[in-house]
Every structure is written in structure tokens, then in C-alpha cells.
Amino acid sequence: MNRVLYIALGLIAGIASGILGIGGGMILIPAMVFVFGLTQHQAQGTTLALMVPPIGLLAALRYYQSGNVKLGMAAFICLGFFVGGLIGANMVQNVPELFLKRLFGAVLLIVAVRMILTK
């Protein structure tokens, strides 16, 4: 069951990334902390591991050495993220620019408030 949830998280983050152009960490890290119960370090390390191919090999390796990477989780989220990015990019092509700017700002604000106010 967790594998399906991990893929779903990857799809959601990928779609948001395709629509808003945001890095997956903005959605992935809060979801891993608040939904899956990872520590902040584990969430950051796992996010770096799933993004290894494009950006984070050395940073992910350092988190892995400290025991802060969930490789299985990262692999399944990566699968969903890969497909979700394409879906989101296709969805957003005809969205008006002003709406997209406001949506992006709203997502940033909601995540920021949640991260600041939660223990």
C-alpha cells in the first residue's frame, strides 16, 4: 500500500512541478514530514535521493551516509514524479499567466505558513 501512496505523492509533486515550475521538494518534503512521519532530515535526504539523476548525487550521498535516506520510498516517488511532471506540463500550457502567478504565490504561502507553524 505504501508503494502506491509513494507513487501518488510523486505524481502530485510531478504535476505541480509541471504546472508551477516548482522543485519537488516544496511538496515532497512537507508531505513526507506531515503525512509519512519522516524527520526533516530524512525527508530532505529522501527528496535528494529521488532527484539524484538530475541534480543531487553528492548531496544525497552525504544524507545517505548519515542514514537519512529512504531509498525504496525515493524510488517509487521518483516514478510518480517522472510521469506527473509530464502530466502537469501538459495541463498548464493554456493557463493564463496571471492565474498561474497567483496560484504559484498561494502555494508558496500555504506551504510557508504550515512549515512555520508546525512543530
Stockholm file with secondary structure:
# STOCKHOLM 1.0

chainA/1-119         MNRVLYIALGLIAGIASGILGIGGGMILIPAMVFVFGLTQHQAQGTTLALMVPPIGLLAALRYYQSGNVKLGMAAFICLGFFVGGLIGANMVQNVPELFLKRLFGAVLLIVAVRMILTK
#=GR chainA/1-119 SS CHHHHHHHHHHHHHHHHHHHCCCTHHHHHHHHHHTTCCCHHHHHHHHHHHTIIIIIHHHHHHHHHTTCCCHHHHHHHHHHHHHHHHHHHHHHTTSCHHHHHHHHHHHHHHHHHHHHHCC
#=GC SS_cons         CHHHHHHHHHHHHHHHHHHHCCCTHHHHHHHHHHTTCCCHHHHHHHHHHHTIIIIIHHHHHHHHHTTCCCHHHHHHHHHHHHHHHHHHHHHHTTSCHHHHHHHHHHHHHHHHHHHHHCC
//
